């Protein structure tokens, strides 16, 4: 991953409103470049997944597409 993880904006937990913390990041695909970031709420253990899709050429970070999905563990 060629961008700083500090530039990621952590999602807000939909249950308790606390900012989630980065749990894991990984490169999923090379073309187009797809980075998967997993976030976890320390309060209620809800997980969020953020996928960033980028072209394999250099682009400013503002041109990246980002999606966030929320899910929680089931008992």
N, C-alpha and C positions, 0 to 999 in steps of 0.2 A: 504494500500500500504506500503510495507516494504522497499522501496528504497526512497532515498531523491529526491525531485523534483528539487533540485539544480543541480543534475547530468544530468538532461534532456538537450539535445542540442536543442535549439530553431531553427526552420527552417528559412530560408531566404525567404522573400516575392518574388514571381516570377514577380510581377508587378513593384515594386519600389526598391527592393534590400535591404530593411531594415530588421533587425532581428525582428522576431515576438515575442510577449509576451504571456506567458501562460495565458489562459482564464479560463479553467476548466479542472479538472481531475476526473476520476471516475473508479471504478472497475466494469468491464462489466461481467466477468465470473470468476468462481472459478477454474474449471478444464478444460483445462489448464487456468492458471491465465492470464487474459487479462485486461490490463489497457488502458483506452482511454484518451488521452490528446488533448485538443482543444487549438489552438493558434490563436491569432488575430493580424493583422497588424494595428498599430495605425494610419498609414498614409492613407491607401486606403481601410481599412475594409475588406480585404481578410481574410478568415478563413482557417486554416489547421488542419488536424486531424492526430494524430500519435497514432498508436496502438502498444503496446508492449505485446508480448506473451511470457509467461514463464511457465515452468513446476512447479508443486506444491512442488518441492524439492528445497533446497537451491542451487543456482548457482551463480557464479561470474557475475556481471553486463555485462561483455564483451560477455557473451554467449546468451544474449537476442536478439530477432529478432525484428526489428523496421521497420514500414512502414509509409510513410507520404503521404497524399492526400491533394490537394489544392482545394478549392471551394470558390466562392464569392456570396454574396447575390444577388438575382434578384429583380428587381423593380416590 
